[in-house]
Structures are given as structure tokens and as C-alpha cells.
């Protein structure tokens, strides 16, 4: 049985679901420079690496 490859980037909505946060909370974090993102065409994406780094920062600051 083959395992699905992990996604390299997520939409803000997908990332919000993964983190159990709202889309607006993530957009605020992006705007504040706490979470890095990029655009592909007109669509904003967050890389899996940036999500991991964001989580690690949150764990250290708690």
C-alpha cells in the first residue's frame, strides 16, 4: 500500500483546518509577520515548513 505524499503547501483554509484555527486568525498572523506565506498567481499559500516553524515558535513562547 502506498502512502500519499505530504503536501508541500496549503491554502489558508487548509492550514486553518490543520491547526484548528480560523482563517481570519491565520490572515492576522500573516499580516503581523508571525506566519510567512507566498502567492501563486492570486492564491495565497503557506508552506508545510512555515507551518511547522510557526507551531514550534508557539510552543516555545507558551
C-alpha distance (Angstrom), angle and dihedral (degrees) to the residues before:
residue distance angle dihedral
X1 . . .
X2 3.81 . .
X3 3.77 121.4 .
X4 3.81 118.2 -133.1
X5 3.81 112.2 -110.2
X6 3.79 115.1 -110.3
X7 3.78 114.5 -104.8
X8 3.79 115.0 -106.8
X9 3.81 95.1 -152.2
X10 3.79 137.1 18.7
X11 3.77 136.4 -157.6
X12 3.80 114.8 -114.6
X13 3.81 88.6 -105.3
X14 3.81 92.9 52.1
X15 3.80 91.7 46.7
X16 3.80 90.6 49.2
X17 3.81 90.7 53.8
X18 3.80 91.8 47.9
X19 3.81 91.3 52.3
X20 3.83 95.9 37.3
X21 3.81 89.7 -122.3
X22 3.77 132.4 123.2
X23 3.79 122.9 -97.4
X24 3.80 89.8 -122.0
X25 3.82 91.0 54.8
X26 3.80 90.1 54.0
X27 3.80 92.4 46.3
X28 3.81 88.1 52.6
X29 3.83 90.4 50.1
X30 3.81 89.5 50.1
X31 3.82 91.8 48.3
X32 3.83 90.8 48.7
X33 3.81 91.3 50.9
X34 3.81 93.1 -115.4
X35 3.81 93.3 116.4
X36 3.78 123.0 37.0
X37 3.80 120.4 -139.0
X38 3.78 139.5 164.8
X39 3.77 138.4 -152.9
X40 3.78 128.2 -118.6
X41 3.76 105.1 -166.6
X42 3.80 101.8 -42.3
X43 3.80 95.8 -29.9
X44 3.81 121.4 99.7
X45 3.80 117.4 -136.4
X46 3.80 134.6 -173.9
X47 3.78 117.4 -152.2
X48 3.80 120.3 -128.5
X49 3.82 87.5 -121.0
X50 3.82 92.1 55.2
X51 3.81 91.1 49.1
X52 3.80 90.0 51.9
X53 3.81 91.7 48.5
X54 3.81 91.0 48.3
X55 3.81 91.2 52.2
X56 3.79 91.9 48.3
X57 3.83 91.0 51.2
X58 3.80 90.0 50.3
X59 3.81 91.5 50.2
X60 3.82 92.1 50.0
X61 3.81 93.1 48.9
X62 3.82 94.8 49.9
